Amino acid sequence: MVTNTSARLVKAWSLLVALATANALLVGLAPGFVPPFYLSSIVIVLSLLKARIVILDFLGLRAGPALLRWTLLAWPMLLAAATIAKIAFLHVHAGG
């Protein structure tokens, strides 16, 4: 009998595979059609979604301590914000 937890993990794993595939397709097929700034931003957002799934489902923090959960969720968001800010800064100063 499949439990609710294992069904949730299978759904999470399937979503991770789909997001990773979307990431690979974007990076492989879109560089000629999508400006690098937007492509990088999309890849970072997809990576944030994957990090959220791993933290909440595979680390088991969906029902874990709130402080630990929010700290682990804030860390990739902080890194993503810094990365997007750097990309935006370079985009603006390189003449866009």
C-alpha positions in Angstrom: 0.0 0.0 0.0 1.4 3.4 -1.0 1.4 5.9 1.9 0.6 9.5 1.5 4.2 10.4 2.2 5.6 8.2 -0.5 3.0 9.5 -3.0 4.0 13.0 -2.1 7.7 12.2 -2.6 7.0 10.6 -6.0 5.1 13.7 -7.0 8.0 15.9 -5.8 10.5 13.8 -7.6 8.5 14.0 -10.8 8.3 17.8 -10.5 12.0 18.0 -9.9 12.7 15.9 -13.1 10.3 18.2 -15.0 12.0 21.4 -13.7 15.4 20.0 -14.4 14.3 19.1 -18.0 12.8 22.5 -18.5 16.1 24.0 -17.3 18.2 21.9 -19.6 15.9 22.7 -22.6 16.0 26.4 -21.9 19.8 26.5 -21.6 20.2 24.3 -24.7 17.6 25.8 -27.0 16.8 29.4 -26.0 20.2 31.2 -26.1 19.6 32.5 -29.6 16.0 33.5 -29.0 16.0 34.8 -25.4 18.2 37.6 -24.1 20.8 36.4 -21.6 19.5 38.5 -18.8 16.0 36.9 -19.0 17.3 33.4 -19.6 19.5 33.7 -16.5 16.6 35.0 -14.4 14.4 32.1 -15.6 17.0 29.5 -14.8 17.5 31.0 -11.3 13.8 31.0 -10.6 13.5 27.3 -11.7 16.4 26.5 -9.5 14.7 28.2 -6.6 11.6 26.1 -7.2 13.8 23.0 -7.1 15.5 24.1 -3.9 12.1 24.6 -2.3 11.0 21.1 -3.2 14.1 19.6 -1.9 14.0 21.5 1.4 10.3 20.9 2.1 9.8 17.4 0.8 13.1 15.5 0.7 14.6 17.1 3.9 11.2 16.6 5.6 10.9 20.2 6.7 7.3 20.7 5.5 6.2 20.0 9.1 9.6 20.7 10.7 10.7 23.6 12.9 9.6 26.9 11.4 12.8 28.7 12.1 14.9 26.0 10.4 12.5 25.8 7.5 12.4 29.5 6.8 16.2 29.8 7.3 16.8 27.1 4.7 14.3 28.6 2.3 15.7 32.1 2.8 19.3 31.1 2.0 18.7 30.2 -1.7 16.5 33.2 -2.1 19.2 35.5 -0.8 21.8 33.9 -3.2 19.4 34.2 -6.1 18.6 37.8 -5.4 22.3 38.6 -5.2 22.9 36.8 -8.4 20.1 38.5 -10.3 21.2 41.9 -8.9 24.8 41.2 -10.2 23.4 40.1 -13.6 21.2 43.2 -13.8 24.1 45.5 -12.8 26.3 43.9 -15.5 23.5 44.1 -18.0 22.9 47.8 -17.4 26.6 48.7 -17.4 27.4 46.7 -20.5 24.8 48.6 -22.5 22.0 46.1 -22.3 
